[in-house]
Every structure is written in C-alpha cells, then in structure tokens.
Amino acid sequence: MSWKSRGGGGGGKGFEPSVKSSVSWKWTFLFCIGCFCAGMLFSDRMWDVPEVENMPGGSTGSEEEKLKLVSEGCNTSTKDGNNESKDILGEVSKTHNAIQTLDKTISSLEMELAAARAAQDSILNGSPLMENVKLSESGHKKKYLMVVGINTAFSSRKRRDSVRATWMPQGDKRKKLEEEKGIVVRFVIGHSTTAGGILDRAIEAEDKRHGDFLRLDHVEGYLELSAKTKAYFATAVALWDADFYVKVDDDVHVNIATLGSTLARHRSKSRVYIGCMKSGPVLAQKGVRYHEPEYWKFGEEGNKYFRHATGQLYAISKDLATYISINQHMLHKYANEDVSLGSWFIGLDVEHIDDRRLCCGTPPDCEWKAQAGNICIASFDWSCSGICKSVERMKEVHRRCGEGENALMSAVF
C-alpha cells in the first residue's frame, strides 16, 4: 500500500523497475569501491617484501653469516680437493712404478724362457755342444760375473800358447777363477768344412790337454766371423748364466781383474754395450781390406758407419746376449763382425759405453798409463788390429803392462 501511494498516477508496473535499477547501481558502486580498496591493500602487501629484500644493505646479519659459512665451506672443499688430488697422484705414481717393475720382471722371465727354449732346440738338433749343455742344465746354474770368449782359428796354435803363458790362468787356477770369482775364460772355435778332419782332431787333442775350448756349431771361415759371433753369444748364454759376455781376439793382451772390476760397476744396467766406440768409413772399393759389399745401404759413397765397438774386445750384458740367441736367425750379417754386432743394437734401447781403456796401445802407451795408476784393460796395435807379431811380443806386453800376478785372485767384484 505504501509503495503505491508514493508513486501517484503512474501505475504499479512502471514504478517497480526504476526502484530495482536504483538499488542495483548503488550496490554495484559500493562493491567496486570495496574491490578497489581490497586490491590496493593486497598490492601493497605483495610489493613490500621484494622491495625490502632488494634494497642495498638490506641483508641481515644472519644472512652475512650464512654467506660467510658458504664461502668458507667452498674454500675448505677446495683445500680438501687439492689434498685428495695429491694423494691420488701419489697413488698413481706408486702404481706406475709397480707396473714398470712388474713389466721388467716379466720381460726378464720371457727372455730366460726364450733362452731355455733355444737351448732345448739345440739339444733336439743334436749340436756337438749338447753334452756340456745337458750337464749345466742337470743342476742349478751357478751365477757368473762374465764369460770371456777368445776368438781363435785353426792356424793360431802359437797365439793360443802365448795367451796361456801370460794373461789366461791355466789348470787349477782357471778352475779357481771360475768357482771363486765367477769368471769363465775359453778359446772359441767352430769346425772345419770337413767334419772330423785333421783340423778338428788337432783341436780336440789340444782341448784334451788344456780343457779350455768352447766348440761352436759353426763352420770356420774369415768371411763367416759375423755368424761365428752370433753362435758364440747364443752358445755362451745357454751354457753359463753370467752378467756379461765378452769377446776378445787371440792377439790382444787383457788384464782380467781390471776388466772384471770395470764390468761389475755396470751390473745394475740391463742392456749395456761396452767397448771402444768408433765410426769408420764404409769402404766401397773392391779388393781392399774391410770392403763392405753392402756399402749402398749406408748412404752416399764416403759415408761412415754408425757408432759401434771395435772388434778387438767388447762386452755385452746378459739381456743383449739373450736377444742375439733368440733372434739369431733374423739378424743380418755384414762383412765386418764388429759392424754386424753394432747394427743388431741400433734399434734397441741400449746404452753404449765408450771406455778407452779397452783399446790402449802396446808399450810404451799402456806402460805409461799403468805407471800413472790407470791400468789398461786391453792393449794392441791399431796398425795390425792386434799386437803386431803377438806370438813373440805377448810376454813383453804382459811384463810391462800387466796388472800383476796377485791382482786377479785378490780382486773383489
């Protein structure tokens, strides 16, 4: 009733929509204002925190301490990492050294095995040396300092006698030298082209008297010296377990005690090649002494050989002698045996030792050096590639340049 009386003359239907529209607009306006205020309040609260955190100097004390702890923690881990790296490197180094030692041991065992196989092959092939090899293998091998092989020929009986009368001990002295000093000395010779002929029988009779020969499965000949050198080292390393194997000519004077003390200083080295190192010209002209048929392999005419020990006397360690024994069928032979030996070691990790006491001259050279306390190991004349007229002069050289009768037995190696 009251709503109608206020409107007056307009009728009820026309008045009701206007009232509803007015009420709806007011509430809508108030609702918008409220939302706007709520939005402003919410926006202010959301932006306060980031603005405070990003302001310069806004970090709190606790945050600085945290950053300090993090920084110190990083430094500590770095130090620990360095220590751990050092420890790891140390372990790696130890492991590497252990592997190297093991590798050397395996290499040595392989060499010994190969040498044993080579000796066994010789036994199966029926070499004339096999009785000695069987005897040496029947029991434990004695360890020797050196084996000295004196290269000789069928026609050199007088040379051998001159050596026996001077620097090579005989009889019981030679046996005592082997047992007490570990030094084996033998004349080295092969066989004649006529097996069992007069030359061979003469050597057998001489050996029966003196017992100082090492017979090789080799046919003698001047042009076969390189092959003889291979056969000597292969046979010697199969018969005697020595630190060194020495080759010397039968017209050279040797002081055995001085040689032994010199080699003993190199015992710790596995691959050594000791001698008077030289590098002579490669002789291409035919008919001259020491002519090299394969001169073209060494480059242009007039070139020199690679460095190698002179053939009068040289020594090699056990590993190198074993290497020759194992590979003797593949090692190339040049015209000169000293050149051949040097060529076999060119591609190997071998230490070349140049000792000039291994190539002294005959008196007065070796005599002056002996008087000065620098005793020569070997003496000979370069002009003769040995002592000129050694049969007549060996005693004189021994008297004037020898180390003394008691030097050998009193020496300690």
C-alpha positions in Angstrom: 0.0 0.0 0.0 2.7 2.5 0.9 4.7 1.9 -2.3 1.7 2.7 -4.5 0.7 5.9 -2.7 4.3 7.4 -3.2 4.3 6.8 -6.9 0.9 8.6 -7.7 -0.8 8.2 -11.0 1.9 6.2 -12.7 0.6 2.7 -12.1 2.4 0.0 -10.2 4.2 -1.7 -13.1 6.0 1.3 -14.3 7.4 2.3 -10.9 8.9 -1.1 -9.8 11.6 -1.4 -12.4 13.1 2.1 -11.6 13.3 1.1 -7.9 15.2 -2.1 -8.7 17.5 -0.3 -11.0 18.4 2.3 -8.4 19.2 -0.2 -5.7 21.3 -2.4 -8.1 23.5 0.5 -9.2 24.3 1.6 -5.6 25.3 -1.8 -4.5 27.4 -2.2 -7.6 29.2 1.0 -7.0 29.9 0.1 -3.4 31.1 -3.3 -4.4 33.5 -1.8 -6.9 34.9 0.6 -4.3 35.4 -2.3 -1.9 37.2 -4.4 -4.5 39.4 -1.5 -5.4 40.4 -0.9 -1.8 41.0 -4.6 -1.2 43.1 -4.7 -4.4 45.2 -1.7 -3.2 45.7 -3.3 0.2 46.7 -6.6 -1.3 49.1 -5.0 -3.8 50.9 -3.0 -1.1 51.5 -6.2 1.0 52.8 -8.1 -2.0 55.4 -5.5 -3.0 56.7 -4.7 0.4 58.8 -7.9 0.8 60.6 -7.8 -2.5 61.4 -4.1 -2.2 63.0 -4.6 1.3 65.0 -7.7 0.2 66.4 -6.0 -2.9 67.4 -2.7 -1.2 71.1 -2.1 -0.9 72.3 -3.0 2.6 69.1 -4.9 3.2 70.9 -8.2 4.1 70.6 -9.1 7.7 73.5 -10.2 9.9 72.3 -13.8 9.8 72.4 -13.7 6.0 76.0 -12.4 6.0 77.0 -15.2 8.4 75.4 -17.7 6.1 77.2 -16.3 3.1 80.5 -16.5 5.1 79.8 -20.1 6.0 79.1 -21.0 2.4 82.3 -19.2 1.3 84.4 -20.9 3.9 82.8 -24.2 3.0 83.8 -23.8 -0.6 87.4 -22.9 0.4 87.5 -25.9 2.7 86.3 -28.2 0.0 88.9 -26.8 -2.4 91.7 -27.5 0.1 90.4 -31.0 0.7 90.2 -31.4 -3.1 93.9 -30.4 -3.5 94.9 -32.8 -0.8 92.9 -35.6 -2.4 94.4 -34.8 -5.8 97.9 -35.1 -4.3 97.0 -38.3 -2.7 95.6 -39.7 -6.0 98.7 -38.6 -7.9 100.9 -40.3 -5.3 98.9 -43.5 -5.6 99.0 -43.3 -9.4 102.8 -42.8 -9.3 103.2 -45.8 -7.0 101.1 -47.9 -9.2 103.0 -46.8 -12.3 106.3 -47.7 -10.6 104.9 -51.1 -9.6 103.7 -51.7 -13.1 107.2 -50.8 -14.5 108.9 -53.2 -12.1 106.4 -55.9 -12.9 107.0 -55.3 -16.6 110.7 -55.6 -16.2 110.3 -58.8 -14.3 108.0 -60.3 -16.9 110.4 -59.2 -19.7 113.3 -60.9 -17.9 111.3 -64.1 -17.4 110.3 -64.0 -21.1 114.0 -63.7 -22.1 115.0 -66.5 -19.8 112.2 -68.7 -21.2 113.2 -67.9 -24.7 116.9 -68.7 -24.0 115.8 -72.0 -22.4 113.8 -72.9 -25.5 116.7 -72.0 -27.7 118.9 -74.3 -25.6 116.3 -77.0 -25.8 116.1 -76.7 -29.6 119.9 -77.1 -29.8 119.6 -80.2 -27.8 117.0 -81.7 -30.1 119.0 -80.7 -33.1 122.0 -82.6 -31.8 124.6 -79.9 -31.5 128.1 -81.1 -30.5 127.9 -78.9 -27.5 124.9 -80.6 -26.1 126.8 -82.7 -23.5 128.0 -79.5 -21.9 124.5 -78.0 -22.1 123.0 -81.1 -20.5 125.5 -81.0 -17.7 124.8 -77.4 -17.0 121.0 -77.9 -17.1 121.1 -81.1 -14.9 121.7 -79.0 -11.8 121.2 -75.4 -10.7 123.2 -72.9 -12.8 125.9 -71.1 -11.0 125.9 -67.3 -11.4 128.9 -65.8 -13.0 130.3 -62.3 -13.5 131.5 -62.7 -17.0 132.3 -65.2 -19.8 135.4 -64.3 -21.8 135.4 -65.9 -25.2 138.8 -65.6 -27.0 138.2 -65.8 -30.8 140.7 -68.1 -32.4 141.3 -70.1 -35.6 142.8 -73.5 -36.5 146.1 -71.9 -37.6 146.5 -69.9 -34.3 148.0 -72.6 -32.0 151.1 -70.4 -31.2 148.9 -67.4 -30.4 146.9 -69.5 -28.0 150.0 -70.7 -26.3 151.2 -67.1 -25.9 147.9 -66.2 -24.2 148.1 -69.3 -22.0 151.6 -68.3 -20.9 150.6 -64.7 -20.0 147.2 -63.4 -19.0 145.0 -66.5 -19.2 145.1 -68.7 -16.0 145.7 -72.4 -16.5 144.8 -75.6 -14.8 143.6 -75.3 -11.2 144.0 -71.5 -11.3 141.5 -71.3 -14.1 139.0 -73.6 -12.2 139.5 -71.5 -9.1 138.9 -68.4 -11.1 135.5 -69.8 -12.2 134.5 -71.0 -8.7 135.6 -68.1 -6.6 135.5 -65.1 -8.9 132.8 -66.2 -11.4 134.9 -65.6 -14.4 134.9 -68.1 -17.3 137.7 -67.9 -20.0 137.6 -70.1 -23.1 139.1 -70.2 -26.6 136.2 -70.1 -29.1 136.3 -72.1 -32.3 133.9 -73.9 -34.6 134.6 -76.8 -37.0 136.3 -77.2 -40.3 134.5 -77.7 -43.6 135.5 -81.4 -43.4 133.8 -82.7 -40.3 136.1 -84.8 -38.2 139.1 -83.9 -40.4 142.7 -83.3 -39.3 142.0 -79.7 -38.2 139.2 -80.8 -35.9 141.2 -83.7 -34.5 144.1 -81.3 -33.7 141.7 -79.0 -31.7 140.2 -82.0 -29.9 143.7 -83.1 -28.8 144.6 -79.6 -27.7 141.4 -79.3 -25.8 142.0 -82.7 -24.1 145.3 -81.4 -22.9 144.2 -77.9 -21.7 140.4 -78.2 -21.4 140.0 -74.5 -22.3 137.9 -74.6 -25.5 134.3 -73.7 -26.3 133.4 -75.5 -29.5 130.6 -74.0 -31.6 128.2 -75.5 -34.1 129.7 -73.3 -36.8 131.9 -73.7 -39.9 135.1 -71.6 -39.6 136.0 -69.1 -42.3 137.2 -65.5 -42.4 134.0 -64.3 -44.1 131.9 -66.0 -41.5 133.0 -64.0 -38.5 129.6 -62.4 -38.1 127.9 -65.8 -38.0 130.5 -67.0 -35.5 129.8 -64.0 -33.2 126.1 -64.9 -33.2 126.9 -68.6 -32.5 129.3 -67.6 -29.6 126.8 -65.4 -27.7 124.0 -67.9 -28.3 126.1 -70.8 -27.0 127.6 -68.9 -24.1 124.3 -67.7 -22.8 122.9 -71.2 -22.9 125.9 -72.7 -21.0 126.6 -70.0 -18.4 124.3 -67.6 -16.5 126.5 -64.5 -16.4 126.1 -60.8 -16.1 128.3 -60.1 -19.1 129.6 -61.9 -22.2 133.0 -60.7 -23.6 134.6 -61.3 -27.0 138.3 -60.7 -27.5 140.8 -61.6 -30.2 143.7 -64.0 -29.5 146.3 -61.4 -30.4 145.2 -58.9 -27.7 146.5 -58.5 -24.2 143.9 -58.4 -21.5 144.1 -57.6 -17.7 141.2 -59.7 -16.5 140.9 -58.2 -13.0 140.6 -54.7 -14.4 138.1 -55.9 -16.9 136.0 -57.6 -14.2 136.0 -54.6 -11.8 135.0 -52.4 -14.8 132.1 -54.6 -15.8 131.0 -55.0 -12.2 130.2 -51.3 -12.0 127.6 -51.7 -14.7 125.9 -54.7 -13.1 122.7 -52.8 -12.4 122.1 -52.0 -16.1 120.1 -54.5 -18.1 121.2 -53.5 -21.6 124.8 -52.3 -22.0 127.2 -52.5 -24.8 130.8 -51.7 -23.7 133.8 -51.1 -25.9 136.0 -48.6 -27.7 133.3 -46.9 -29.9 134.3 -45.9 -33.4 132.7 -44.8 -36.7 135.0 -45.7 -39.5 134.4 -45.1 -43.2 132.3 -47.5 -45.3 134.8 -49.0 -47.9 133.0 -49.4 -51.2 136.1 -50.3 -53.3 136.5 -54.0 -54.0 139.7 -55.8 -53.1 140.6 -53.6 -50.1 140.6 -54.9 -46.6 137.3 -54.5 -44.7 135.5 -54.0 -48.0 131.7 -53.6 -47.4 129.7 -55.2 -50.3 126.5 -53.6 -48.9 128.0 -50.1 -48.8 125.0 -48.7 -50.6 122.8 -49.3 -47.5 124.8 -46.7 -45.6 124.0 -43.8 -48.0 126.3 -42.0 -50.4 129.8 -43.1 -51.1 132.2 -41.7 -48.4 129.7 -42.0 -45.5 130.7 -43.6 -42.2 129.3 -46.5 -40.3 127.0 -45.9 -37.3 128.8 -45.9 -33.9 129.9 -49.4 -32.8 132.6 -51.0 -30.7 135.9 -52.0 -32.3 136.2 -55.8 -32.7 139.4 -56.4 -30.7 137.4 -56.5 -27.4 133.8 -55.7 -26.4 131.3 -56.8 -23.8 127.5 -57.0 -23.7 125.1 -57.7 -20.9 123.0 -60.8 -20.5 119.8 -59.3 -21.9 121.6 -58.5 -25.1 123.3 -61.9 -25.4 119.9 -63.5 -24.9 118.4 -61.2 -27.5 121.0 -62.4 -30.0 120.3 -66.0 -29.1 116.6 -65.7 -29.6 116.8 -63.7 -32.9 120.0 -65.1 -34.4 118.2 -66.4 -37.4 116.9 -63.0 -38.3 119.9 -60.8 -37.5 121.6 -59.5 -40.7 125.4 -60.2 -41.1 127.6 -57.5 -42.7 131.1 -58.2 -43.9 132.7 -57.0 -40.6 131.6 -58.7 -37.4 132.0 -55.6 -35.2 129.7 -53.6 -37.6 127.2 -56.5 -37.6 127.1 -56.5 -33.7 126.6 -52.8 -33.6 123.8 -53.0 -36.2 121.9 -55.5 -34.1 121.6 -53.0 -31.3 120.8 -49.8 -33.3 117.0 -50.1 -32.9 117.1 -51.2 -29.3 117.1 -49.3 -26.1 120.8 -50.0 -25.4 123.4 -47.9 -23.5 126.6 -47.5 -25.4 129.6 -47.2 -23.1 132.8 -45.9 -24.6 135.7 -46.9 -22.4 139.1 -46.1 -24.0 141.0 -48.4 -21.6 139.7 -51.2 -23.8 141.9 -50.0 -26.7 145.3 -48.9 -25.3 148.4 -49.2 -27.4 151.3 -51.6 -26.7 154.3 -50.3 -24.7 155.1 -47.5 -24.1 151.5 -46.4 -24.1 150.0 -49.0 -21.8 153.2 -48.9 -19.6 152.9 -45.2 -19.0 149.3 -45.5 -18.1 150.0 -48.3 -15.7 152.7 -46.3 -14.0 150.2 -43.4 -13.6 147.7 -45.8 -11.9 145.4 -46.0 -14.9 145.8 -49.7 -15.8 144.6 -50.6 -19.3 142.1 -53.4 -19.8 143.2 -54.3 -23.3 146.3 -53.5 -25.4 147.0 -53.9 -29.1 148.4 -52.1 -32.1 145.9 -50.3 -34.4 148.1 -50.8 -37.4 147.8 -54.6 -37.0 144.3 -54.7 -35.5 146.0 -56.7 -32.7 149.5 -56.9 -31.2 151.9 -57.0 -34.1 153.8 -60.3 -34.0 151.9 -61.2 -30.9 153.5 -64.6 -30.6 156.9 -63.0 -30.0 155.7 -59.8 -28.2 152.8 -61.0 -25.9 155.2 -61.8 -23.0 156.8 -58.4 -23.3 153.5 -56.6 -23.3 152.3 -58.7 -20.3 155.5 -57.9 -18.4 155.4 -54.2 -18.9 151.6 -53.6 -18.9 150.2 -56.4 -16.9 148.3 -55.8 -13.6 150.4 -58.2 -11.6 150.1 -61.9 -10.7 148.1 -61.4 -7.5 145.7 -58.8 -8.8 143.2 -61.3 -10.2 142.9 -63.6 -7.1 142.8 -60.6 -4.7 140.2 -58.7 -6.6 136.7 -58.3 -5.2 133.9 -57.9 -7.8 
